[in-house]
Structures are given as C-alpha cells and as structure tokens.
C-alpha cells in the first residue's frame, strides 16, 4: 500500500531541501551606487562565474548549484536577445527577465521531484540610483523587488543587517566595494572575490568585469 504524503508536507520538504543547499553556497552582494550597480561574489574559481551579463544594462548573479543557475543565465540571455531582435533593444527590461525566471523556477519547484538549489538576482542600471531596478528570485519562483542592495547565500540575513548600516546610494564604486568586502570577508584577504559592474555612464553595453589588480586598487 503506497504511503500518503500531504501536499503541504511535500512543499515544506522541497523548500527545506532547497534552502539548505543555498545557505551552503558562497555569498553574493549586489548593490547600487553613484556610478552604477556593483556585483560582488565570494568565488575562488576564475573559470566558473557567478556573475554575468544578460543584456545591455542588465546583469545577473546567483548562489547555489552552478549547473542549475548557469542554465538559467543562458536562458535569460537567449530570451533577451530574442526580444531585442524581434522588437527593440529598449523593450528588453529586467522585469521581463525576472518574471520569466520566476515562472521557470516556480514550475520546477512544483512539478519536478527535486527543486533547483539556486537563488538569483537580476538588476538593471538606470539613469541614476533612484531608477536602478533590483530583483531577487527565490528557488520557489517568489520575486522580491529590492531597493538599494541584495544579499544572497550563507547568512544572508546577517549580511543584510550589516550592509544596511553602511549602505549609501551616493557611494563611489570604491566605497561600495569596500562595504561589500567588509561584509563578506571582514579583515580576511579578498583574493577570491569575483567583481563586476554595470556602469551607468556607458551608452549601451554597461557590463564590466574587474580583474584582481583593479579590485586591489579599489579597496586600498
């Protein structure tokens, strides 16, 4: 005779499973500043990126299982390219990308035996900090529109509390990076950080990836 498990218990078990996987992941911080949007990830790998470009003014960051969030990033790039080609580049918005990710993750969470162990952030740089858009999408497809900054992975609640005390929308890139490094590493070395930036002063493609020399120069 087969065992009966209530739908509520199945959902709770899936949520617990995905949450544990995400908390084991290395942390990521996304934050707006005067010159754009900064992405800072705790990532020792130089080949497997946790931060990437989606489209002209849209960036992506994730924590969790690499193969799962990388497939989502690629899908987002394809969606953006198709929409920009079919209509206009201005029609590619971060809200469209966030909604597509929410639908995909929500369907996987409900229908698949194992949910994705990922949490992702997508951000679009605006003309100034007040017009930046940052979205956090959870493993179950929940979307959170967040102002100023996003912390994911590890002890994200503690990191959010720490960064909220130091966050300023008028910080320079260097000041914003110093805050992120302090929250992620404290006084420990920052050699294993992956850093990228959406530069609001650029007219079209705004995504820049910082090398280790540039990171070291900014956090002096």
C-alpha positions in Angstrom: 0.0 0.0 0.0 1.6 3.3 -1.0 2.2 5.9 1.7 0.3 9.2 1.6 2.2 12.5 2.0 0.1 15.6 2.2 0.8 18.4 -0.4 1.8 20.7 2.4 4.4 18.3 3.6 5.8 17.8 0.1 6.1 21.6 -0.4 7.7 22.1 3.0 10.3 19.3 2.4 11.2 20.8 -1.0 11.6 24.3 0.5 13.8 22.9 3.3 15.9 21.0 0.8 16.5 24.0 -1.5 17.1 26.4 1.4 19.8 24.2 2.9 21.6 24.0 -0.5 21.5 27.7 -0.9 22.8 28.5 2.6 25.8 26.3 1.9 26.7 28.4 -1.1 29.2 31.2 -1.1 27.6 34.6 -0.7 26.9 37.3 -3.3 26.1 41.0 -2.8 24.5 43.3 -5.4 24.3 47.0 -4.6 23.6 50.3 -6.3 26.0 53.2 -6.0 26.5 56.6 -7.6 28.1 55.3 -10.8 26.1 52.1 -11.3 25.4 48.7 -9.8 28.1 46.6 -8.2 28.2 42.8 -8.1 30.5 41.1 -5.6 30.6 37.3 -5.2 32.7 35.1 -2.9 34.1 32.8 -5.7 37.5 31.1 -5.7 37.0 29.9 -9.3 38.3 32.0 -12.2 36.5 29.9 -14.8 33.1 29.3 -13.3 31.4 32.7 -12.9 28.6 33.5 -10.5 28.1 36.9 -12.0 27.3 37.7 -15.7 25.8 39.9 -18.3 22.2 39.4 -19.5 21.8 42.4 -21.9 22.9 45.9 -22.4 22.0 47.3 -19.0 21.1 44.1 -17.2 23.3 41.9 -15.0 22.9 38.5 -13.3 24.2 37.0 -10.1 23.4 33.7 -8.4 24.2 31.4 -5.5 23.7 27.6 -5.3 24.4 24.8 -7.8 26.5 26.1 -10.7 25.0 23.9 -13.4 21.4 24.9 -12.4 21.9 28.7 -12.3 24.2 28.7 -15.4 21.4 27.1 -17.4 19.1 29.9 -16.1 21.6 32.6 -17.1 21.9 31.2 -20.6 18.1 31.1 -20.9 17.9 34.7 -19.8 20.4 35.8 -22.4 18.5 33.9 -25.1 15.2 35.5 -24.1 16.7 39.0 -24.0 18.4 38.5 -27.4 15.2 37.2 -29.0 13.1 40.0 -27.6 15.6 42.7 -28.6 15.8 41.3 -32.1 12.1 40.8 -32.6 11.1 44.2 -31.2 13.6 46.8 -30.0 16.5 46.8 -27.6 14.6 49.2 -25.3 11.9 46.5 -24.9 14.3 44.2 -23.1 13.7 45.0 -19.4 14.8 43.4 -16.2 11.2 43.0 -15.1 10.6 40.8 -18.2 13.6 38.7 -17.3 12.7 38.4 -13.6 9.1 37.3 -14.5 10.5 34.6 -16.8 12.8 33.3 -14.2 10.0 33.3 -11.6 7.8 31.3 -13.9 10.5 28.8 -14.6 11.6 28.3 -11.0 8.0 28.1 -9.8 7.2 25.4 -12.3 10.3 23.4 -11.4 9.6 23.7 -7.7 6.0 22.4 -8.1 6.4 19.8 -10.8 9.9 18.4 -10.5 10.9 15.8 -7.9 13.9 18.0 -6.9 13.7 21.8 -6.9 16.6 23.9 -8.1 19.0 24.8 -5.3 19.5 28.3 -6.5 18.7 31.9 -5.7 19.3 34.6 -8.4 19.4 38.3 -8.7 18.9 40.4 -11.8 19.5 44.1 -11.9 19.1 46.9 -14.5 21.1 50.1 -14.2 19.1 53.3 -14.6 20.0 56.9 -15.3 20.6 57.4 -11.6 20.5 55.3 -8.4 16.8 56.0 -7.8 16.0 54.4 -11.2 18.0 51.2 -10.7 15.9 48.0 -10.5 17.0 45.0 -8.5 15.0 41.8 -8.3 15.7 38.7 -6.2 14.1 35.4 -7.3 13.9 32.5 -4.9 14.0 28.8 -5.6 10.2 28.6 -5.5 9.7 31.4 -8.0 9.0 34.2 -5.5 10.1 37.6 -6.8 11.3 40.3 -4.4 11.7 43.9 -5.7 14.5 45.2 -3.5 15.8 48.8 -3.2 19.5 49.5 -2.9 21.1 46.1 -2.3 20.6 42.4 -2.3 22.4 39.8 -0.2 22.2 36.1 -1.1 23.7 32.8 0.2 25.3 32.0 3.5 23.9 34.0 6.4 22.1 36.5 4.1 20.0 38.0 6.9 23.1 38.9 9.0 24.8 40.3 5.9 21.8 42.4 5.0 21.7 43.9 8.5 25.4 44.7 8.3 25.3 46.3 4.9 22.2 48.3 5.7 24.2 50.2 8.3 26.9 51.2 5.8 24.9 51.5 2.5 24.7 54.8 0.8 23.3 55.3 -2.7 25.8 58.1 -3.3 28.9 55.9 -2.6 31.5 55.7 -5.3 32.4 52.3 -6.8 35.4 52.1 -4.5 33.4 52.9 -1.4 30.6 50.5 -2.3 33.2 47.7 -2.9 34.8 48.4 0.4 31.5 47.9 2.2 30.8 44.7 0.3 34.3 43.3 1.1 33.9 44.2 4.8 30.6 42.4 5.0 31.8 39.3 3.0 35.3 39.0 4.4 35.9 41.3 7.3 39.7 41.6 7.6 40.4 38.5 5.7 42.1 38.5 2.2 39.9 39.3 -0.7 41.8 37.4 -3.4 38.8 35.0 -4.1 36.3 37.7 -4.9 34.5 38.0 -8.3 33.6 41.6 -9.0 31.6 43.1 -11.9 29.9 46.4 -12.5 27.1 47.9 -14.6 28.5 51.4 -15.4 25.6 53.8 -15.9 27.7 56.3 -17.8 28.1 53.8 -20.7 25.6 54.4 -23.6 24.9 50.8 -24.5 26.6 47.7 -23.0 27.3 48.6 -19.5 28.8 45.4 -18.0 32.4 45.4 -16.9 34.3 42.6 -15.2 37.1 43.7 -12.8 40.4 41.8 -12.7 42.2 41.2 -9.4 44.6 44.1 -9.9 41.6 46.5 -10.3 39.9 45.1 -7.3 43.0 45.5 -5.1 43.4 49.1 -6.3 39.8 50.0 -5.5 39.9 48.6 -1.9 43.1 50.2 -0.9 
